[in-house]
């Protein structure tokens, strides 16, 4: 590549370049999603196709839009599973629905959040994310000022198939003792039964 900025941008938005384990099946949900403006909470007639991850300001018609928008994507599950949805950044608030059922609300554009939906049936499902970049009282930093808050699903989204019992987190702390390396390992398990 002749443009180093392009390479940096591609790496910044890439979730994984390879499968990270043999146990958990993970699928990235990047690409084109359906999008509608939603200033009053309903779906507008105007339809857009926007890239995820990305901000809606990348579309010239939406470059000054502040308010709510609705992203929608159909997902297909190959089998019944405990479905995990990982969002790595939504600006600025998000309400995530699966088949019109609210599964998680999140505030704070630059932090990861997840939802686990146990025993999700095999087949087609509608994923909907209601996003808002409107100024409001939810945050002391989120009021009219000279800081621009982008709107949209600005970082990657992934879905995972989880077994009933799974490793939620591993914390590894290396240390030396009498010149020898040792480790303190903590494992957090989650049981959905």
Buried (B, 14 or more C-beta within 10 A) or exposed (E): EEEEEEEEEEEEBEBEEEEEEEEBBBBBBBEEBBBBBBEEEEBBEEEBEBBBBBBBBEBEEBEEBBBBBBBBBEBEBEEEBBBBBBBBBBBBBBBBBBEEEEBBEBBBBEEEBBBBBEEBEEEEBEBBBBBBBBBEEBBEEBEEEEEEBBBBBBBBBBBBBBEEEBBEEEEEEEEEEEEEEEEEEEEEEBEEE
